[in-house]
Amino acid sequence: MKTFQALLLEEKAGKPVASFRELPIDALPGGNVLVAVDWSSLNYKDALAVTGRGKIVRQYPMVPGIDLAGTVEESSSPAFRRGDQVIVTGCGLGEDVWGGYSQMARVNAEWVVPLPKSLSLKQAMAIGTAGFTAMLCVTALEDHGLKPGDGEVAVTGAAGGVGSVAVALLAKLGHEVAASTGRAETHDYLSSLGARRILDRQFFTAPAGKPLGSQRWAGAVDTVGGQTLASLIRSLCYGRSVAACGLAGGADLNTTVYPFILRGVNLLGINSSLCPYERRLRAWQRLACDLPLELLGSMTQTGGLRDIPRLSEEILAGRIRGRMVIDVNR
């Protein structure tokens, strides 16, 4: 019987314990597409699951990993056939169903996106959920009127996975990007991605004296939440929007209704995991066209399956910039 290697989380004494296991194919939970996984990625959410520091996993045992890319081995869906190269991001992977930290995965066809022809499987995972989320943020801002030349667009948590891709995308599309980070050593890196201005994260965390600040931002992508998001809302220009997709800086939002009723600003919530399929396809098509692949390479690091526990600690400590891809066969 064919077997595969996987990182398995099991609950012991109320806490997740990670181990590397060799498992039979019939151990995989149900799904109508069997994928031989080549690459996955390490996201902040994955690190929370692996370390047990966040309530990410909803049932055990669980193979974590919210992203995967590989080749179809078997399919009972007419949409896919053996040999197709595919991507799956979100859709409950690593939370409700076994995810990408495995050499094999069973998934439902409605979660599966064909690999765009201009991307390799590794590049798809260098994008992963983080880059996919960044693209959803950018398209949401565009759908609410943002155009090149409108003014500065802020990106917070800019040296992280979502932030890095957002900076590169916005700059490529012709926007003037102001990147916020708390890591001075990433300034040159963010400039290389296209940021025109680098701001220390304290710029957004200083106590607010008034419910409205000066109108500064034509738009914003916020990965931080908390006081940073409140500051962005106060300083958006009239009718402009912030796309919010993270809470690294806190889940509370202390603001007033004044920016909304006096300036008509928009707070756009971004959820990539449950994104409808047509929007998912649109985002991946845009990423294949609009994300500079040479910059994608510069923001990407590579690890192996057995590196995941160590790398999870690194990403939670803020010591990984950009994107971390995982070679599940290493």
C-alpha positions in Angstrom: 0.0 0.0 0.0 1.3 3.4 -0.9 2.3 5.6 2.0 3.2 9.3 2.4 5.0 11.6 4.9 3.0 14.2 6.8 3.2 16.5 9.8 0.4 15.4 12.1 -1.0 17.3 15.0 -2.6 15.3 17.8 -4.2 16.6 20.9 -2.6 15.4 24.2 -3.5 16.8 27.6 -5.5 19.6 25.8 -2.5 20.7 23.7 -1.5 20.0 20.1 1.6 17.8 19.7 3.3 17.7 16.3 5.0 14.6 14.9 6.2 13.4 11.5 4.4 10.3 10.4 4.3 7.9 7.5 0.7 7.2 6.8 -1.2 5.0 4.3 -3.2 6.6 1.5 -6.5 5.4 3.0 -5.8 7.5 6.1 -6.7 10.6 4.1 -10.1 12.0 4.8 -12.7 12.2 2.0 -12.5 14.3 -1.1 -13.0 13.7 -4.8 -9.6 14.9 -6.0 -6.3 13.2 -4.8 -3.3 15.5 -5.2 0.4 14.6 -5.0 1.6 17.7 -3.1 4.9 19.3 -4.1 4.8 22.6 -2.3 3.0 24.3 0.6 3.7 27.5 2.4 4.1 28.8 6.0 1.7 31.5 7.0 1.1 33.2 10.3 -2.0 31.2 10.8 -0.1 28.0 10.1 2.4 28.9 12.8 -0.4 29.5 15.3 -1.8 26.1 14.5 1.5 24.2 14.7 2.6 25.8 18.0 -0.9 25.7 19.5 -0.9 29.4 20.3 -4.1 30.1 18.4 -7.4 28.2 18.2 -7.0 27.4 14.5 -7.5 23.6 14.4 -11.0 22.5 15.0 -10.6 18.8 15.2 -7.8 16.3 15.8 -5.8 14.5 14.4 -5.0 17.2 11.8 -2.5 17.8 9.1 -1.9 21.6 9.2 -1.1 23.8 6.3 -3.7 26.1 4.7 -2.0 26.0 1.2 -0.9 23.3 -1.2 0.1 23.0 -4.8 0.7 19.8 -6.7 -0.4 17.4 -9.4 -3.7 15.5 -9.6 -3.3 11.8 -9.1 -6.9 10.7 -9.2 -10.2 12.6 -9.7 -13.8 11.6 -9.8 -14.7 15.2 -10.8 -15.0 16.0 -14.5 -13.3 19.3 -13.9 -9.9 17.7 -13.2 -7.9 14.8 -14.5 -4.7 13.0 -13.7 -1.7 15.1 -14.4 -3.4 18.5 -13.9 -1.3 21.0 -11.9 -3.5 22.7 -9.3 -3.6 25.0 -6.3 -5.7 24.9 -3.2 -5.7 27.7 -0.6 -7.9 28.2 2.5 -11.3 26.4 2.2 -10.7 24.9 5.7 -7.4 23.2 4.9 -5.4 22.7 8.1 -8.4 23.7 10.2 -11.4 21.4 9.4 -9.8 19.1 6.8 -6.2 17.8 6.4 -4.0 20.4 4.8 -0.8 20.9 2.9 2.0 19.7 5.2 1.8 16.3 3.6 3.0 14.6 0.4 -0.6 13.6 -0.5 -4.0 15.4 0.0 -7.6 14.7 -0.7 -9.7 17.8 -1.5 -13.0 18.7 -3.0 -13.0 19.8 -6.6 -14.8 23.1 -5.8 -11.8 24.2 -3.8 -9.3 23.5 -6.6 -7.9 26.2 -8.9 -6.0 25.3 -12.1 -2.4 26.5 -12.0 -2.0 29.6 -14.2 0.2 28.8 -17.2 2.7 31.5 -16.3 3.4 30.2 -12.8 5.3 27.2 -11.5 3.9 25.2 -8.5 6.6 26.7 -6.3 5.8 30.3 -7.4 2.1 29.6 -6.7 3.0 28.7 -3.1 5.4 31.7 -2.9 2.2 33.6 -3.5 0.0 31.3 -1.4 -2.8 32.5 0.9 -0.8 35.6 1.8 -0.4 36.8 -1.8 -4.0 35.7 -2.7 -5.2 37.8 0.3 -3.1 40.7 -0.9 -4.7 40.5 -4.3 -8.2 40.4 -2.8 -7.3 43.5 -0.9 -6.1 45.3 -4.0 -9.2 44.3 -6.1 -11.5 45.4 -3.2 -9.9 48.8 -3.2 -10.1 49.0 -7.0 -13.8 48.0 -6.9 -14.3 51.0 -4.5 -12.7 53.5 -6.9 -8.9 53.4 -6.2 -6.9 54.3 -9.3 -3.2 55.1 -9.9 -2.5 58.7 -9.3 -5.1 59.1 -6.6 -2.4 59.6 -3.9 -0.5 57.6 -1.3 -1.7 54.0 -0.5 -0.6 52.7 2.9 0.4 49.1 3.6 0.9 48.1 7.2 2.8 45.1 8.4 4.5 45.6 5.0 7.5 43.2 5.5 5.2 40.2 6.2 3.8 37.9 3.6 0.6 39.8 2.8 2.2 43.2 3.1 5.2 42.3 0.8 2.9 41.1 -2.0 0.6 44.1 -1.5 3.5 46.5 -1.8 4.8 44.8 -5.0 1.3 44.6 -6.6 0.4 48.2 -5.8 3.7 49.6 -7.0 3.5 47.5 -10.3 0.0 48.9 -10.8 1.3 52.5 -10.6 0.4 53.4 -7.0 2.5 55.5 -4.7 3.0 53.1 -1.8 3.9 54.0 1.8 5.0 50.9 3.6 4.8 50.6 7.4 7.1 48.3 9.4 8.6 47.9 12.8 11.8 46.3 11.4 14.4 48.8 10.4 16.4 46.1 8.7 13.7 45.6 6.1 13.7 49.2 4.7 15.9 48.4 1.7 13.9 45.3 1.0 10.6 47.2 1.0 12.1 49.9 -1.3 13.2 47.1 -3.7 9.6 46.0 -3.9 8.5 49.4 -4.9 7.7 51.3 -1.7 8.3 55.1 -2.2 8.1 55.9 1.5 8.9 53.8 4.6 7.1 54.6 7.9 7.9 53.2 11.3 4.8 51.4 12.7 4.7 53.8 15.6 3.4 56.4 13.1 0.1 54.6 13.4 0.1 53.7 17.0 0.6 57.1 18.6 -2.4 58.1 20.8 -5.1 59.9 18.8 -6.0 63.4 20.0 -9.1 63.7 17.8 -11.7 61.4 16.2 -10.6 62.7 12.8 -7.0 63.2 11.6 -5.7 65.0 8.5 -6.8 63.4 5.2 -3.8 61.5 4.0 -4.4 58.1 2.5 -6.1 57.4 -0.9 -6.4 53.8 0.3 -4.8 51.3 2.6 -4.1 47.6 3.1 -4.0 46.8 6.8 -2.6 43.5 8.1 -2.3 44.7 11.7 -5.7 45.7 13.1 -6.1 47.3 16.5 -4.9 50.8 16.9 -3.2 50.8 13.5 -6.4 50.2 11.7 -8.2 52.8 13.8 -5.5 55.3 12.8 -5.9 54.5 9.2 -9.7 55.0 9.3 -9.2 58.4 10.9 -6.8 59.6 8.2 -8.4 58.2 5.0 -9.3 60.8 2.4 -12.9 61.5 1.6 -14.7 58.5 0.2 -11.6 56.2 0.4 -11.2 52.7 1.7 -9.0 50.5 3.9 -9.0 46.7 3.2 -8.5 44.9 6.5 -7.2 41.4 6.6 -5.2 40.8 9.8 -5.0 41.3 13.6 -1.3 40.9 14.4 -1.6 44.1 16.4 -4.8 43.2 18.2 -8.5 42.3 17.5 -10.0 45.4 19.2 -11.0 48.4 17.1 -11.4 51.6 19.0 -12.8 54.2 16.7 -15.8 56.5 16.2 -18.5 56.8 13.6 -17.2 60.2 12.5 -14.9 59.0 9.6 -17.8 57.1 8.2 -20.6 59.7 8.5 -18.4 62.8 7.8 -16.0 61.5 5.2 -17.8 58.5 3.8 -14.9 56.2 4.2 -15.2 52.4 3.8 -13.8 49.6 6.0 -13.6 46.5 3.7 -13.3 43.2 5.4 -11.2 40.6 3.5 -11.7 36.8 4.0 -9.6 34.7 1.7 -10.6 31.3 3.1 -14.2 31.3 2.1 -13.8 33.4 -1.1 -16.3 32.4 -3.8 -14.8 30.4 -6.6 -15.2 32.9 -9.4 -13.5 35.6 -7.3 -10.8 33.1 -6.5 -10.1 32.5 -10.2 -10.1 36.2 -10.9 -7.6 36.8 -8.2 -5.2 34.1 -9.4 -5.5 35.3 -13.0 -4.6 38.8 -11.8 -1.7 37.6 -9.7 -0.3 35.7 -12.7 -0.4 38.9 -14.8 0.2 41.7 -12.3 2.7 40.4 -9.7 6.4 40.8 -10.9 7.8 37.3 -10.7 11.4 38.6 -10.2 10.2 40.4 -7.1 8.4 37.3 -5.9 11.7 35.4 -6.0 13.4 38.1 -3.9 10.7 37.9 -1.2 10.7 34.1 -0.9 12.6 31.7 1.3 12.4 27.9 1.3 12.2 25.3 4.0 11.5 21.6 4.3 8.7 19.6 6.0 10.8 19.0 9.1 11.7 22.6 9.4 8.1 23.7 10.0 8.1 23.6 13.9 11.3 25.8 14.0 10.1 28.1 11.3 6.7 28.5 13.0 8.5 30.0 16.1 10.5 32.2 13.8 7.5 33.7 12.0 5.6 34.3 15.2 8.7 36.1 16.6 8.7 38.4 13.5 12.0 37.1 12.2 10.8 36.0 8.8 10.2 38.6 6.1 8.2 38.0 2.9 7.1 34.5 2.0 8.2 31.0 3.3 7.5 28.1 0.9 7.7 24.5 2.1 9.1 21.6 0.0 7.0 18.8 1.4 9.4 16.2 -0.2 12.4 17.5 1.7 
